[in-house]
């Protein structure tokens, strides 16, 4: 028995997951982006959160109306936290007060239900560094957050080689990029630009 773990990340072209003063989706949402979210969260899966992202989403689904929020409510959810206690204020949610890397490694071996984590920067950075992420799904919006940018998943994290398995343009402007991440090893001989040979 085993399963897959997917990291799901929204970002701007410069890699930031959120930005001060910008609206959700950086104001670039469209019908195809929303349809993609509906399809994504209609799947049978367990949603995995860090505590900060869990609190944010718990509030979002109560205050806003997106077409996939009913699925977020209904899906089973796990939140890694040493401060949150049940009841968590969001249906179908369970708190795990343990090391997330060890727990995800165990869960991947002992369940066949796929797992997906959206946002949760610290959590997912650690899981990428541990080689536990099977798919990295990036929705890259056509904006540059610049100085306003925050929550950059890949800045300062592990070095990765990415195998592109899917590339789609949504609403004619937003890129959906799906990668299989591999921890970066040694550069193979002969890779990179070749030096000129002496004449």
Secondary structure by P-SEA (a helix, b strand, c coil): ccbbbbbbbbbcccccccccccccccccccaaaaaaaaaaaccbbbbbbcaaaaaaaaaaaacccccaaaaaaacbbbbbccccccccccccbbbbcccaaaaaaaaaacccbbbbbccaaaaaaaaaaaccccbbbbbcccccccccccccccccccbbbbbbcbbbbccccbbbbbbbccccccccccccccccccc
